[in-house]
Structures are given as structure tokens and as C-alpha cells.
Amino acid sequence: MLDKVDYWLNLCDDNMTTAKWLLEGKRYLDMGFFCHQIAEKALKAVVSSISDEMPPKIHDLKKLAAHGGIYDSLSEKQLVFMENLNPLQIEARYPEYKENIAKTLSKNIVSK
């Protein structure tokens, strides 16, 4: 079980390195995508820690938190943070959303 948790946490570390590089390069939309990836993989580590099964192949952070049994213990601020990250996973890939999402991101916002 610990090996699966380490797997997901190692991916978080790799994605954090990439996110920092993207922040320095002012690639805020791409950085936001990697921030979502970090949160998703951290939640999949939580799921892996309580189950022998692989985490579900979903990307919705709130659903992953619920699947990991931690949703009810999250603060309102954490839930809002997840809600803000969720569009960066899927919508940011498609032209009809990408431009609008990119306009909402700044160095200050993505640094948080």
C-alpha cells in the first residue's frame, strides 16, 4: 500500500518542479494545469492510503476528496480552491474556454 502512496507523491514532486518552471516562464495557464495535477495526485495518494484499489480515473478534485473520505473535513477555503482548480484540468484544453481562463490568471493568482 505504501508503494502506491509514494508513487502518487513522487508524481506530485515532479509536477511541482514543472509548475515552478512554468511560473518563472510566465506560462500561467500551463502552470495552472500542473497545479491541478499536483492536487489530483495528492488526493489519489490519499485514496491509495485507504484502499488496496487504484484510485478512480477521474479528475474532479471534490469527487476524489469524497472518494478518499476527506471531503467533509475540508474547509470552505479548501473546497473553493478545488473548485477554482477544476476547470484548469479539462476546460483549459479547449479553445472555446482556454482564452477566457487564461485571462483570469496572473502571477499573483497562480502563485497562491
QUIVEN-V302842 format. One record per helix or strand of 2 or more residues. SS is the DSSP state (H for helix, E for strand). FROM is the first residue (numbers start at 0). TO is the last residue. Records with the same first field share a line. If there is no record, write none. Layout:
BEGIN
SS->FROM-TO / FROM-TO
END
This chain:
BEGIN
H->1-23 / 27-49 / 60-66 / 70-72 / 75-85 / 90-92 / 94-102 / 106-110
END
